[in-house]
């Protein structure tokens, strides 16, 4: 499956420091699942947890803490990013999506297999 074969470094940053980083992360698969999450009728109401064939469940989690949306990982269970509004989260997901699409295109692959977020 093409989604699993496109990997890059993925990092979670908070206040200028790397909290978590994975060098060979299935970024195309993450972009795919995030786009589906944003397209779902429950977008903005349900939490996100990456369900991947290649990454451990819970490696990427996005939850509504009541104060805003936060990103975390099972690998750093005591750390969550600062809460942000839904609009800020969506903007950052779209930025990530554009980066993945640019990288996929640079590899000579049409990124059409990733739904638009």
Buried (B, 14 or more C-beta within 10 A) or exposed (E): EEBEEBBBEBEBEBEEEEBBEBEEBBBBBBBBBBBBBBEEEEBBEEEBBBEBEBBEEBBBBBBBEEEBBBBBBEBEEEBBBEBBEEEEBBEBBBEBBEEBBEBBEEEEBEBEBBBEB
